[in-house]
Amino acid sequence: MNHTTEEILYIKYANERNREFAVRTEILENIDGKRSVKKTPLYPEGKAHVAGLMEKYRRLEPDYEKVGLFCNRAEADGESVRLEYLMGESMEEYLDALLNRKKKEEAEKLLKQYIEKIQALPGQESFCMTEDFKEVFGDAKGLETMASVSNANIDMVCQNVMMDENRWTMIDYEWTFFFPVPTAFLVYRVLHYYLETHGKRSVFNKEAMYTWAGITKEEREVFHEMEQHFQRHLTSEHVPMREMYGAISPGTYPVHHLVTKEQIRRGQERMQVFFSDEKGFREERSVYYRLENGEFHGTIEIPEHTDEIRLDPCDGMGLCQIEELSFDTGTMGEIVVSDGITGDGEAYLMNAPDPQFYLGKVPKGAKKLTIHLRVVVTEADSVKINEFAGKLLANGEERLKKQKEKQQQKEARLKQEAEENFSRQAEEIARLQMELARKTEKIEQMEQTKVWKLYRKYRTIRERN
């Protein structure tokens, strides 16, 4: 095939890997407007890795067809490999679009449908540890009872699935291995890289999804270690440029502290409020509000046709204290979903750089929302975050103690009031009994008088006549 008159539309260098895995990826367009994706090794050591795409395509294609999936077609092109350029929307983009339209159930159904296809891949056998597996994923424990596939494309993440009507095509299968890999690890990577990489996806119950997929917490920890070992396998002794600073720049002035300080200052300057309509949350239906020393105390207008409200209190990790959320209808605002951690629904540890709080449905007739909150943004490192977590737990514990004391005081007060009421009631009953006794005695005395006896005789005669 003649590709001499092609235009390069896009180029990417994966050069932070070992030389044997480093590749150049290009999107090319010929004079007829037809596009293709071309992968080329950057170094001679990488020729086998790129050429191996052909064998991976040949083995995966029949397996995928049996579960209703398709492989992006590959063809050799000298030392390079050509792949189809597919138009359409990735599964990741499609799922996110469903979430934006508040169709979480539909998104969950689709994600589960895809996972079931992976779980149904043919040729599954009990896992068997191999030296090749140890080299790539480490000597992982507890895999012996798991089902595994030997044509294992571990990169079946939603980003690599192109959707065209009912046809789902795997556009990248570079990381396919021909030794047993647990099928559950393939599923784990799909869930992990979709559910845990963006705050908007926190509407999913992550724990429930892993449980549904049959992946325990202990297995997730094993899979996490496998993933870390795999990433190290890609780089090995190669040091990515992003990690060179500390090694080649001793003694330089730590400018990053100044940058971090400025980021913290800016992160506490404003909050952003989104007002969704039938098209979901989007920038054009959002408003920025200034924070004074990290605090906001005020009432905001709710635009017409607003279905739900999302509050982005700041830009950065740290702590957010919610003092009040209330609508002008008298209804209290409630945070129904958040990517922060809270113990009491008031103080939140924000462990994501773009924290988001979803208030849910706006009450009918509501036109204003009163907000009282304060935020403290800190550096995105484990020490600072742990300090804030400790403060959060301490504050939560102190708040719970105070709530417990108030409840005990209330119970004691009610008990005392009940005892006092009982005492008063007992006294009133005793008084009424004494009054009744006195009146009974008076009646008995009156019945013994001559006048009463004559009156009673008179009434008897009258009743007879």
C-alpha positions as CSV (number, residue, x, y, z in Angstrom):
1,M,0.0,0.0,0.0
2,N,1.4,3.4,-0.9
3,H,1.4,5.9,2.0
4,T,3.8,8.4,0.6
5,T,1.3,11.3,0.2
6,E,-0.1,11.2,3.7
7,E,-0.5,14.1,6.1
8,I,0.3,13.8,9.8
9,L,-2.7,15.0,11.8
10,Y,-1.5,13.9,15.2
11,I,1.6,12.5,16.7
12,K,2.4,11.1,20.2
13,Y,5.7,9.7,21.6
14,A,5.5,7.1,24.3
15,N,9.1,7.7,25.3
16,E,8.9,7.4,29.0
17,R,9.0,3.6,28.8
18,N,11.8,1.1,28.4
19,R,13.3,1.2,25.0
20,E,11.7,-2.1,24.0
21,F,8.2,-0.6,24.7
22,A,8.8,3.0,23.4
23,V,6.6,3.8,20.3
24,R,5.5,6.6,18.1
25,T,1.7,6.8,17.4
26,E,0.5,8.9,14.4
27,I,-2.9,9.6,12.9
28,L,-2.4,10.0,9.2
29,E,-4.7,11.1,6.3
30,N,-4.2,10.2,2.7
31,I,-5.2,12.3,-0.4
32,D,-8.6,10.5,-0.4
33,G,-9.3,11.7,3.1
34,K,-9.0,8.2,4.6
35,R,-7.3,8.1,8.0
36,S,-5.3,5.4,9.8
37,V,-3.3,5.0,13.0
38,K,0.3,4.0,12.7
39,K,2.5,2.7,15.5
40,T,6.3,2.6,15.0
41,P,9.1,1.5,17.3
42,L,11.3,4.4,18.5
43,Y,14.3,2.1,19.0
44,P,15.5,-1.2,17.4
45,E,14.7,-2.9,20.7
46,G,11.0,-2.1,20.2
47,K,10.6,-3.8,16.8
48,A,9.3,-7.1,18.4
49,H,6.8,-5.2,20.6
50,V,5.2,-3.4,17.7
51,A,5.3,-6.4,15.3
52,G,3.6,-8.4,18.1
53,L,0.4,-6.3,17.5
54,M,-0.3,-8.5,14.5
55,E,-0.2,-11.7,16.5
56,K,-2.3,-10.1,19.3
57,Y,-4.9,-9.1,16.7
58,R,-5.0,-12.5,15.2
59,R,-5.6,-14.2,18.6
60,L,-7.9,-11.7,20.1
61,E,-10.3,-11.3,17.2
62,P,-12.0,-14.7,17.4
63,D,-12.2,-14.5,21.2
64,Y,-13.9,-11.1,21.1
65,E,-16.4,-12.1,18.4
66,K,-17.7,-14.9,20.6
67,V,-18.8,-12.3,23.2
68,G,-20.0,-9.6,20.8
69,L,-16.8,-7.5,20.8
70,F,-14.6,-6.5,17.9
71,C,-10.9,-5.8,17.4
72,N,-9.6,-2.8,15.6
73,R,-8.1,-4.3,12.4
74,A,-4.3,-4.3,12.1
75,E,-2.0,-4.7,9.1
76,A,1.8,-4.7,8.9
77,D,3.5,-1.7,7.3
78,G,7.3,-2.4,7.2
79,E,8.5,-2.0,10.8
80,S,5.3,-0.3,11.7
81,V,1.7,-1.6,12.2
82,R,-1.4,0.2,10.8
83,L,-4.7,0.2,12.7
84,E,-8.1,1.4,11.5
85,Y,-9.0,5.0,12.4
86,L,-12.5,4.7,13.9
87,M,-15.0,7.5,14.2
88,G,-17.4,7.7,17.1
89,E,-17.5,8.0,20.8
90,S,-15.6,6.0,23.4
91,M,-17.4,4.1,26.0
92,E,-15.9,6.4,28.6
93,E,-17.3,9.5,26.9
94,Y,-20.7,7.8,26.4
95,L,-21.0,6.8,30.1
96,D,-20.0,10.3,31.2
97,A,-22.6,11.8,28.9
98,L,-25.3,9.6,30.5
99,L,-24.2,10.8,33.9
100,N,-24.4,14.4,32.8
101,R,-28.0,13.7,31.7
102,K,-28.8,12.1,35.1
103,K,-29.1,8.7,33.6
104,K,-27.0,6.9,36.2
105,E,-29.0,3.7,36.1
106,E,-28.6,3.4,32.4
107,A,-24.9,4.1,32.6
108,E,-24.5,1.4,35.3
109,K,-26.5,-1.1,33.2
110,L,-24.2,-0.5,30.2
111,L,-21.0,-0.8,32.3
112,K,-22.2,-4.1,33.8
113,Q,-23.1,-5.3,30.3
114,Y,-19.6,-4.7,29.2
115,I,-18.1,-6.3,32.2
116,E,-20.2,-9.4,31.7
117,K,-18.7,-9.7,28.2
118,I,-15.2,-9.7,29.7
119,Q,-16.2,-12.3,32.3
120,A,-17.6,-14.5,29.4
121,L,-14.4,-14.5,27.4
122,P,-13.6,-18.0,26.0
123,G,-10.8,-20.3,27.0
124,Q,-10.8,-19.6,30.7
125,E,-9.0,-22.0,32.9
126,S,-7.8,-22.0,36.5
127,F,-4.9,-19.6,37.1
128,C,-1.4,-21.0,36.9
129,M,1.6,-18.9,38.0
130,T,4.3,-18.5,35.3
131,E,7.7,-16.8,35.3
132,D,6.5,-14.5,32.6
133,F,3.6,-13.4,34.9
134,K,6.0,-12.8,37.8
135,E,8.2,-10.6,35.5
136,V,5.3,-8.4,34.5
137,F,3.0,-8.4,37.5
138,G,5.1,-9.7,40.4
139,D,4.7,-12.8,42.6
140,A,1.1,-12.0,43.5
141,K,-0.6,-14.3,46.1
142,G,-4.1,-15.6,46.4
143,L,-4.8,-16.1,42.6
144,E,-4.8,-19.9,42.5
145,T,-8.6,-20.2,42.6
146,M,-9.3,-17.6,40.0
147,A,-10.4,-18.1,36.4
148,S,-7.9,-16.8,33.9
149,V,-7.4,-16.1,30.2
150,S,-4.2,-16.7,28.3
151,N,-5.0,-14.2,25.5
152,A,-5.1,-11.4,28.1
153,N,-5.6,-7.8,26.9
154,I,-5.4,-6.1,30.3
155,D,-6.1,-2.7,28.8
156,M,-9.8,-3.2,28.1
157,V,-10.6,0.1,29.9
158,C,-13.6,2.1,28.7
159,Q,-11.4,4.7,27.1
160,N,-10.2,2.0,24.6
161,V,-13.7,0.8,23.5
162,M,-15.1,2.7,20.5
163,M,-18.9,2.7,20.3
164,D,-20.7,2.8,16.9
165,E,-24.4,1.9,17.4
166,N,-24.4,-1.6,18.7
167,R,-20.8,-2.4,17.6
168,W,-18.2,-2.2,20.4
169,T,-14.6,-2.2,19.1
170,M,-11.3,-2.5,21.0
171,I,-9.1,0.2,19.5
172,D,-5.9,-0.6,21.5
173,Y,-4.7,-4.0,22.5
174,E,-1.0,-3.2,22.8
175,W,-0.9,-4.7,26.4
176,T,-1.9,-8.2,25.6
177,F,-0.1,-11.1,27.2
178,F,-0.1,-14.8,26.1
179,F,0.1,-16.3,29.6
180,P,-2.6,-16.8,32.2
181,V,-3.9,-13.6,33.8
182,P,-7.0,-13.6,36.1
183,T,-10.1,-12.4,34.3
184,A,-11.0,-10.5,37.5
185,F,-7.9,-8.4,37.0
186,L,-9.1,-7.3,33.6
187,V,-12.5,-6.3,35.2
188,Y,-10.7,-4.6,38.1
189,R,-8.8,-2.3,35.7
190,V,-12.1,-1.4,33.9
191,L,-13.8,-0.5,37.1
192,H,-10.7,1.2,38.7
193,Y,-9.9,3.4,35.7
194,Y,-13.5,4.5,35.2
195,L,-14.9,4.8,38.7
196,E,-11.9,6.2,40.5
197,T,-10.4,8.7,38.1
198,H,-13.1,11.5,38.0
199,G,-15.2,13.1,40.7
200,K,-18.4,13.1,38.6
201,R,-18.4,9.3,38.7
202,S,-18.7,9.2,42.4
203,V,-22.5,8.9,41.9
204,F,-21.7,5.2,41.4
205,N,-21.6,3.1,44.6
206,K,-18.0,1.9,44.0
207,E,-18.1,-0.8,46.7
208,A,-21.3,-2.2,45.4
209,M,-19.9,-2.3,41.8
210,Y,-16.8,-4.3,42.9
211,T,-19.0,-6.6,45.0
212,W,-21.3,-7.1,42.0
213,A,-18.3,-8.0,39.9
214,G,-17.2,-10.6,42.5
215,I,-14.0,-8.7,43.5
216,T,-13.4,-8.6,47.2
217,K,-11.5,-5.8,49.1
218,E,-8.5,-8.2,49.6
219,E,-8.4,-9.1,45.9
220,R,-8.4,-5.4,45.0
221,E,-5.4,-4.9,47.2
222,V,-3.6,-7.7,45.4
223,F,-4.6,-6.3,42.0
224,H,-3.4,-2.8,43.0
225,E,0.0,-4.3,43.7
226,M,-0.1,-6.1,40.3
227,E,-0.9,-2.8,38.6
228,Q,2.0,-1.1,40.4
229,H,4.4,-3.8,39.4
230,F,3.1,-3.6,35.8
231,Q,3.8,0.1,35.7
232,R,7.3,-0.5,37.0
233,H,7.8,-3.2,34.3
234,L,7.1,-0.6,31.6
235,T,9.8,1.8,32.8
236,S,12.2,-0.6,34.7
237,E,15.6,1.2,34.9
238,H,14.4,4.0,32.6
239,V,13.8,7.2,34.6
240,P,10.9,9.2,33.2
241,M,11.6,12.9,32.7
242,R,9.0,13.8,35.3
243,E,11.0,12.0,38.0
244,M,14.4,13.4,37.1
245,Y,14.2,16.7,38.9
246,G,15.2,15.4,42.3
247,A,18.1,13.5,40.9
248,I,19.7,16.2,38.7
249,S,18.8,19.4,40.5
250,P,20.3,19.2,44.1
251,G,20.7,22.6,45.7
252,T,18.2,24.5,43.6
253,Y,15.7,26.9,45.2
254,P,12.4,25.1,45.9
255,V,10.3,27.3,43.7
256,H,7.5,24.7,43.9
257,H,6.8,25.8,47.5
258,L,6.0,29.2,46.2
259,V,3.8,27.8,43.4
260,T,2.0,25.6,46.0
261,K,1.5,28.6,48.2
262,E,0.0,30.6,45.3
263,Q,-2.2,27.6,44.3
264,I,-3.5,27.4,47.9
265,R,-4.2,31.1,48.0
266,R,-6.1,31.0,44.7
267,G,-7.9,27.7,45.6
268,Q,-9.5,29.6,48.6
269,E,-10.5,32.6,46.6
270,R,-13.7,31.4,45.0
271,M,-16.3,28.7,44.7
272,Q,-18.3,27.7,41.7
273,V,-22.0,26.7,41.7
274,F,-23.5,24.7,38.9
275,F,-27.3,24.8,38.1
276,S,-28.3,21.8,36.0
277,D,-31.3,21.7,33.6
278,E,-32.4,19.0,31.1
279,K,-28.9,19.1,29.6
280,G,-27.1,18.4,32.9
281,F,-24.3,20.4,34.6
282,R,-22.2,22.6,32.3
283,E,-20.0,25.7,32.5
284,E,-22.5,28.1,30.9
285,R,-25.0,27.5,33.7
286,S,-22.5,28.1,36.6
287,V,-21.6,31.1,38.6
288,Y,-18.4,32.0,40.5
289,Y,-18.7,33.5,44.0
290,R,-15.8,35.1,45.9
291,L,-14.6,33.6,49.2
292,E,-13.4,36.0,51.8
293,N,-10.5,34.3,53.7
294,G,-11.9,31.0,52.6
295,E,-15.4,31.7,53.8
296,F,-18.7,32.4,52.1
297,H,-21.8,33.7,54.0
298,G,-24.7,34.7,51.7
299,T,-27.7,33.9,49.7
300,I,-27.5,33.1,45.9
301,E,-30.2,33.3,43.2
302,I,-31.3,30.0,41.6
303,P,-31.9,30.4,37.9
304,E,-35.2,29.2,36.3
305,H,-35.5,25.7,35.1
306,T,-32.8,24.4,37.6
307,D,-33.3,20.8,38.4
308,E,-30.2,20.2,40.7
309,I,-27.4,22.1,42.2
310,R,-23.7,21.2,42.4
311,L,-21.3,23.1,44.7
312,D,-17.6,23.2,43.9
313,P,-16.4,24.9,47.1
314,C,-12.8,25.5,46.1
315,D,-9.9,24.4,43.9
316,G,-7.7,22.0,45.9
317,M,-7.5,19.5,48.7
318,G,-8.2,20.3,52.3
319,L,-11.1,20.7,54.6
320,C,-14.6,22.1,54.1
321,Q,-17.0,23.0,56.9
322,I,-20.6,23.3,55.9
323,E,-22.5,25.4,58.4
324,E,-25.7,26.0,56.6
325,L,-27.5,25.1,53.3
326,S,-31.1,26.2,53.2
327,F,-33.6,27.1,50.5
328,D,-36.1,30.0,50.8
329,T,-38.9,27.5,50.9
330,G,-37.8,26.5,54.4
331,T,-36.3,23.2,53.2
332,M,-32.7,22.5,54.4
333,G,-30.2,21.6,51.7
334,E,-28.7,18.2,51.9
335,I,-25.4,17.0,50.3
336,V,-26.6,13.7,48.7
337,V,-23.3,12.8,46.9
338,S,-19.7,14.1,47.5
339,D,-16.2,13.0,46.6
340,G,-15.1,14.1,50.1
341,I,-15.0,12.1,53.3
342,T,-17.2,13.1,56.2
343,G,-18.2,11.6,59.5
344,D,-21.1,13.9,60.4
345,G,-22.3,15.5,57.1
346,E,-20.9,18.9,58.2
347,A,-17.1,18.6,58.0
348,Y,-15.6,17.2,54.8
349,L,-12.1,16.1,54.0
350,M,-11.6,17.0,50.4
351,N,-9.1,14.5,49.0
352,A,-9.6,15.4,45.3
353,P,-8.2,18.5,43.6
354,D,-11.6,19.5,42.3
355,P,-14.1,18.7,45.2
356,Q,-17.8,18.5,44.2
357,F,-20.9,18.4,46.4
358,Y,-24.2,17.4,44.8
359,L,-27.3,18.9,46.6
360,G,-29.8,16.8,44.6
361,K,-33.2,18.1,43.6
362,V,-34.1,21.7,44.1
363,P,-37.4,22.0,46.2
364,K,-40.4,23.1,44.2
365,G,-40.8,26.9,44.2
366,A,-37.2,27.5,45.6
367,K,-35.6,30.7,44.2
368,K,-32.8,31.2,46.6
369,L,-30.2,29.2,48.5
370,T,-28.4,30.4,51.6
371,I,-24.9,29.1,52.0
372,H,-22.6,29.4,55.0
373,L,-19.3,27.5,54.6
374,R,-15.5,27.8,55.1
375,V,-12.7,26.0,53.4
376,V,-9.0,25.5,54.1
377,V,-6.9,24.3,51.1
378,T,-3.7,22.6,51.8
379,E,-0.8,21.0,49.9
380,A,-1.7,17.8,48.1
381,D,0.6,15.5,50.1
382,S,-0.1,12.7,52.5
383,V,1.3,14.4,55.6
384,K,-1.0,17.4,55.2
385,I,-4.0,15.3,54.2
386,N,-3.4,13.0,57.2
387,E,-3.3,16.0,59.5
388,F,-6.6,17.2,58.2
389,A,-8.0,13.8,58.5
390,G,-7.0,13.7,62.1
391,K,-8.6,17.1,62.7
392,L,-11.8,15.9,60.9
393,L,-12.0,12.9,63.1
394,A,-11.2,14.9,66.3
395,N,-13.8,17.5,65.4
396,G,-16.3,14.7,64.6
397,E,-15.6,13.0,67.8
398,E,-16.0,16.2,69.8
399,R,-19.2,17.0,68.0
400,L,-20.6,13.5,68.7
401,K,-19.7,13.9,72.4
402,K,-21.5,17.2,72.5
403,Q,-24.5,15.7,70.7
404,K,-24.5,12.8,73.2
405,E,-24.3,15.2,76.2
406,K,-27.2,17.2,74.7
407,Q,-29.2,14.0,74.2
408,Q,-28.5,12.9,77.8
409,Q,-29.5,16.3,79.2
410,K,-32.7,16.2,77.2
411,E,-33.5,12.7,78.4
412,A,-32.8,13.7,82.0
413,R,-35.0,16.8,81.6
414,L,-37.9,14.8,80.1
415,K,-37.5,12.2,82.9
416,Q,-37.6,15.0,85.5
417,E,-40.6,16.6,83.9
418,A,-42.4,13.2,83.7
419,E,-41.7,12.6,87.4
420,E,-42.9,16.1,88.4
421,N,-46.0,15.6,86.2
422,F,-46.6,12.2,87.9
423,S,-46.2,13.8,91.3
424,R,-48.7,16.6,90.5
425,Q,-51.1,14.1,89.1
426,A,-50.9,11.9,92.2
427,E,-51.5,14.9,94.4
428,E,-54.5,15.9,92.3
429,I,-55.9,12.4,92.5
430,A,-55.5,12.3,96.3
431,R,-57.3,15.7,96.5
432,L,-60.2,14.6,94.4
433,Q,-60.5,11.4,96.4
434,M,-60.7,13.4,99.6
435,E,-63.2,15.7,98.1
436,L,-65.3,12.7,97.0
437,A,-65.1,11.2,100.4
438,R,-66.3,14.5,102.0
439,K,-69.3,14.8,99.6
440,T,-70.2,11.1,100.1
441,E,-70.2,11.7,103.9
442,K,-72.4,14.8,103.4
443,I,-74.9,12.8,101.3
444,E,-75.1,10.1,103.9
445,Q,-75.7,12.6,106.6
446,M,-78.4,14.4,104.6
447,E,-80.2,11.1,103.9
448,Q,-80.6,10.6,107.7
449,T,-82.5,13.9,108.2
450,K,-86.3,14.0,108.7
451,V,-86.7,16.3,105.7
452,W,-84.9,13.8,103.3
453,K,-87.0,10.9,104.6
454,L,-90.3,12.8,104.0
455,Y,-89.1,13.8,100.6
456,R,-88.2,10.2,99.7
457,K,-91.6,9.0,100.9
458,Y,-93.3,11.6,98.9
459,R,-91.5,10.6,95.7
460,T,-92.3,7.0,96.2
461,I,-96.1,7.7,96.5
462,R,-96.0,10.0,93.4
463,E,-94.2,7.4,91.3
464,R,-96.9,4.8,92.1
465,N,-99.7,7.1,91.0
